[in-house]
Amino acid sequence: MNYKEFLNDDIFSVIAQAAAEMNVPTYVIGGYVRDMILKRKEPKDIDVVCVGSGIELAQKVSSLLPNHPKVQFFKNFGTAMLRCEDWEVEFVGARKESYDRSSRKPVVENGTLEDDQNRRDFTINALALSLNKEDFGELLDPFGGMDDLRSKLIRTPLDADITYSDDPLRMMRAIRFATQLGFVIFTPSFDAIKRNKERIEIISFERITDELNKIMLCPRPSVGLSLLEKSGLLEKILPEVSALKGTKEKDGQSHKNNFTHTLEVVDNISKNTDSLFLRYAALLHDIGKMPTRAWDERIGWTFHAHEFVGGAKMVPKVFKRLRLPLGAELKYVQKMVIMSSRPRSVADEGVTDSAVRRLLFDAGTDINDLMTLCEADITTKIPGKKEQILKNFSFVRSRLAEVEERDRLAAWQPPVSGDVIMNTFGISPCETVGIIKDAIRDAILDGVIPNEYTPAFDFMIKKGAELGFYPKK
């Protein structure tokens, strides 16, 4: 089977010319071949394998290209990479690998193309196209990868237990590809993931999280999250989310399965945002429920303050474990989780000006993201209930827009600063300054005074007098 049409770009002609001049058999392998056959968006990453030195081939290709792009060397791995126009091309010499159980880093030695295809993670990633003159464009498919593409199957080329034990990150990759491509993991292969789940412990969380992030950015992250849970990997990576599965019953009352609910929320929000961290907020919004679950004889199951427990205490632990950013991104997800029930409360309490102002003030410029999260959180199956709640949220959104236009609270800064308070009363930084600032803030949020300097200044004078402070002369 020949696929010359996949190799029409000039970059392939140059690589083929370099390989011919060096008399080195050379092939395009892996993701580029897979994605072109699947007619996915044309990939811009090319993996090239040669039966020889990948570094020397990269240097030769660079010498033949206009402007001689710089070659980056990774001598420890025997690879090289160069960028040409929109293409990023990685070169490697064909090799065979052997592994030690304590590490996913293999012992590498030179090998044949067959050796190199044997070490590939999945049959669909072992597909190769020849760049050699005698059979340019010919497909080399030793493991039935084309059949697996047609069957939408993720399968390892060799024994799955060995493949996953040698490099346990491949278990995450199997689930990620199944989620991205809409494929099914071959049952014996998935069973091998379950048997080898403990091996994930030798993988760094940076690598694990890189795959998890790709799963989270898929159109339906629930597919991958569900596979992670069924395989036993989720408990190793995100025990807080794994703990949400199942229900508990007492006196004939049970609460909803919060794991199933969370998967729905993540899929719902993924229809409306590509933001990785808003999706993480959806994934983590209920993790405080299991630690706070309690039985109340009057009202049944309760989860009091689960948003605060989840956001303030548990989200930072998750971010540290997954090596996610601990700066603005962490604070953003914490805020989303802690505030995840606030819009519902505002809707239930009548959408008063005061409640809307406080919601705007606390959410700030993230108010739209918060509303998107809350709307995604509505997964009830009771006829008419979801529509009514979303209608209520639509009213909250309209009131938020009205109040924001009038009071400018989303990016709010107090009209009277701490410096003004100290200069007016002739005092140094102290608790009194904070008390007066908080009083001004509350007066604005409660609608006692408008969000303007003069009314705020006058209110400051009045509040200062109540506390025994008067403007200095």
N, C-alpha and C positions, 0 to 999 in steps of 0.2 A: 504494500500500500504506500503510495507516494503523496507527499504533502508539500511539493515545491512552492505552492501558493502561500504557505506560511513563512517562506524564507525570501520574500521579494525585496525586503528593505536592503539598502546598500551595506548596512552593518554586517549582514550575513555573508555577502560576497567578499568583504574584506577579511572576515575571519576565515572563510574557506580558502582565500588566496594565501593568507599567512600559514595556514595549516599545510597547504600543498607545498609551499616553498620549504617548510621545515620537515616535510614528509612525516607528519604526525596525524594519525587518524583522529578526527574531531567530530563532536556531536553536540547538538542542543538537547538538553534533557530537563525533565521536571515540569515545573509550574507553567512555563511558557507554552510547552507542547500541550499540556492538559487543558489550559484555558483557551487556546486557539481552537482545539477540537470541540470544546464545549460552547464555542462562540460567545464566551464572556467578553466583557470590555477588553480590548486589546492590551495585554500586559506590556509593561515597559521594562521588566526585569528579565534578563536572559541568563540562564545557567549553562555554561559551556564546559564539557568534560573532554579531555584529550588523553590519548594513550602516550603520555610523555609528561613534560613539565608545563603545568598550567601557567606558572609565572613567566617562563620564557615565551610561551605563546601570547600572553597578554602584552609583553614588551614588543613582540613582532607586530601584533595588530596595531598597537599605538604608533609604531613607526610608519605604518601604511596609511593611517588616517590623517585627514587634514588637521592642522594645529597640534598634532601629536599629543593627545590628552594624557594627563598624568596618570600613571599606574600606581595604585595603592597595593602594597604587598602585605600579606599576612603569612610570614614564613613559617610560623608555628603550625599553621594549618595547611601550608602548601597551596595557598590560594592567592589570587590577585583580582583586582577589580578596577574597571575604568568606566568613565561616563562619556558618552558620545551623543550629542544632541539630547533627545529625551530618553535615551537608552542607558540603563545601568547593567553592565555586563560583568559577570563573575566567572573566572576561569579556575579550573581545578584539574589536576592530573588524576586519571583513573586510579582508584585505590581499593584495597580491601582492608577491613577493620576487624580488630578483636578487642573485647572489653574485659575490664576487671569489675567485679560486682560492686565495688565501693565507689565507682565513678562512672559518669556517662561519657567521659573523654576516652576515645578509643586509642589503641595502639595501631598506627597506620603504616602500611607499606604499599609500594607501587603494585598496581594490578591491571587487569584487563577491563574492557568495557563491561563484560559480564560480571566481573567482581564488583564493579561500581554500581551496576544495577541491582545486584544482590543486596547491597547495603542500604538501599533506598527504603523509606518508611512504608510507602503504600504502592500498590501496583499502578495506580493512576499517576504516580509521581516518578515511576521508573521508565516511562515512555521516552524514547529518544529519536531525534531526527538526524540523519547523516548530513554532514557538511563536506563529505568527501566526493571528489569528481566522479568516481565510478558509480556512485549510487546516491547522488545529492537529493535530499528530500525524502529518502526512504525511511519508513517508520520501523523502529526496532522495538518489539513488544514481547519480551520473553515470558511475561507472567500473566498475560491475558488482561492487560490494563484497559484495552479498548472494550472488551466485553463488560468490564466493571463500570466503565463510563456509561455504557448503554443501560446497564442494570442499576445505575446509581448506587454503587456499592463501594464502601471503604474496606479494603482488605490488604493484609501485609503480604509481601512477596514470598517470604519464608515463614518458618514457624513463628506464630504470633507471640507465644510466651518468650521466646528468645529475643524477638524484635523489641518487645516492650520492656523486658528485663534489662537488656543491653542499654537502651536509652529510654527511660521512663517518660521523658517529655513527649514521646510519640503518642502516649495515651491521650494527653491533652490535645495534641495535633489531630488525632483521629476524630475526637469530638468536635474540635473546631472546624475541620473540613466538612463533617457531616452537617453542621449547623450552617456554614457558609454556602455549601453547594446544594443543600436539600437532599443529601444522600443518606443511606442507611449503613450502619457499621455491620459487617458480616458477623453473624451470630457467634461463631467460634472465636472470632477476633475480639468481640465485645466480652465474651466470657473470659478471655485471657486478660483483658483490662481489669476485670473484677478480681482475678487471681493475683494480679501483680500490683494492685493499688498501693500496697505498702512501699513499693519501690519509688513512688513519687517523692519520698522523703529525702532522696539524695539529690533532688533537683533544687536549684536556688529559686527563691520566690520571685526574683526578677524575671526569670524565664517563664515560670508558671503564670505570673500576672500578665506577661506579654500575650500569652495565648488566651487567658481569661478576658483581657480587654478586647481581643478580636471577636470572641464569642459575644461579649456585651454589645458590640457595635453591629452585629448581624440584624437583619430585619426582624427575626423572631428569636431573641436570646433565650427564650424559654426552652427551645429545643436542646441547646447545649447544656443549660442549667439542669434540665431534667435528666439528661444522659450522665452528667457529673454526679447527680444524686444516685441514680440507679447503679452506677459503677462503684460507688463508695468513695470516689475521689472528692466529692463536695465536702464530706465530713472532715477530710484531711486539710482542705484548703479554706473553706468557709463554714466551720462548725456552727456558727451563729445562724446561718441561713438553713443549714441542714436540720437544725433543732426545731425549725418551724413546722416540720411535716407532722401529719397526724392530728388527731383530736383527742380530747378527754371528755368523759361523760360522768355526770353526777346528777342523781335525782331526775333522770330522764332528759337532762339538758346537756348539750355538747356545743362547743364553740366551733367556728369554721376552721378548716384546714388552712392555716396561715401560709404554708409553703405553696400550695396550689394557688392561693390568692395572690401571693407575691409574684409568681410566674405570670399571672394574668396582668398584674400592674406593670411589670417590666415590658411585656409585649404591648400593652396599651400605650405606654409613654413612648415606646420606640416608633410608633406610628407618627408621632408629632415632634420628635427631636432627635438630632444626631449627637447631642451632647453626651459624652461618655459619663461625665460626673452627675448629670441629672438622671441618667439611667442607673448609676450606682445608688443614688438617693432612693430611687424606686426599689432597687434590690434590697436595700438596708432599712427601709422605712419602718418595718415591723419587728426588727430583731430584738427590740426590748420587750416584746410580748411574753416570751417564755419566762424570763426572769421575774416578771411582774404578775404572772397569772395567779389568780386567787379566786376562791369561791366565796360568794356572799349569799347568805341564806335568803335574803330579800330579793336580790336582782339576778342571781346566777353568777356566771363567770365574769370576772373583771380583769382589766389590764391597766390599772391606774398608773399614770405618769410613764407609760411605756415609751412615749416619744422622747421624753427627757433622758430616761435610762439608756435608750438606744443611741440617741444622738450625742449626748454629753460623755457617756462612759464607754460605750461599745464601739462606736464608729472609729474613734482614734486607735483602738486596739487592732481593728481590722486593717486600717490604713498602714499601720506600722508593720503588721505581719506581711501584707501584700507588697510592701515597699512602694506604696502609692505616695504621691506628693503630700507632705505634711504642712504645707502653707495654705494659700488661699483656697485650693481645691478641697482640702480637709474641712476648713471652716465653712465652705459653701455647703458641702454634703451634711455636715452637722446641723447647720441652720435649716436646711430643707427637712431633715428628719424631725428635729425638735418642733418645727412649725407645721408639720404635715397635717395636723387636725384643725389648725386655726381657722381656715376659711369655712370649714364645715360648721364650726362653732359660731362664727359670725353670721352665717346663713340661718342657723337655727335660732339665734337670739334676736333676729329682726333687722339686721343690716343697718344699725344705727350709725350716725355720723362718727360718734366717738369710737365705736368698734372698728369702723373702716379706717379711721385715721391711725389707730394703734396698729392695725394690720399693715398698713402702708409704711408706717415708721419702722416697725420691726423687720419687715421683709426688705425694705429699701428697693434697690434696683432689681432685686431678684423676685419681685412680686409675680411677674408673669410666669416664671419657672415654677413658683410655688403653686399657682393656680393650675398649671398644666399637670403637676404631680397629683394634686388633689382630685382633678377630674379623672386621671388615669386610675385612681384608687377606688373608683366606684365600680365594683364587680358584681353587685347584687343581681340575682336572677328573678327576683320578685317582679311580676309584670307591673309596669308603670312606675316602679320606685326609682329605677335608674334615671329615667327621663325626667322625673320630678326633681331629683337631686341636681342633675345637670342644668335644669332650668333655673334652680335656685343659684347655682354657681354663676350662670350667665348674668343673673341680676347682680350678684356680688361684683362681677367684673365691670358691669356698667357703673355701679356706684363707686368702685375704685377709681375709674376713669374720671368721674365727676369730681370727686374729692381731690384727686391728684391735680387736676386742672385748676381747681380753686385754691388749694392749700399748699401745693408743691412740697409734698412730704416724702416722695420716693428717694430723693437724694438730699434729705433734709439735714441742714446744719442749724443749730439754735441761733436765732437772730441776735441773741445776747451771749457773748462768749464769756468764758471764765476770766479772761483778762479784764473785760469791761466790769465784771462784778468786783474783782479785787481792786481795780483803780477807783471805782466809784466809792467803795466803802473804806478804802485805805487798809485792806487786810492782805495777809500773805496766804499762800495756798493752805487750805484747811478744810475740814468737813463741812463748814458752813457754805463754802462755795458750791460744793456738790449738792447740798440740800436746796439751795436757791435755783441752781440749774435744773434740777429734777422737777422742782415746783413749776418753773416756767414751761418745761416740756409738757408736763401733765396738763397745765392750763390750756396749752395750745391743742393738745390731742383731745381734750374733753370739750373743746369749743368755747372755753371761757374767754379766751382772747384770740384774735387772729394771728396768723403766722407772719407778723411784721415787727420791725424793730421798735417803733415808738410804744405800741401797747405792751410789748415784752419788757421794755425798759421801765415803764411805769409800774408794771406788775412786780418787777425786781425790787423797786424802791419800797413798795408795799410789803413784800415778803421779808425784805431785810429789816424793816421796822418791827415786824412781828417777832423777829429773832433778836431784836435789840441792837441792830446795826443801822447807822444812818450815813448819808453821803458825807464825805469829808469836805471841809470848807477850804 
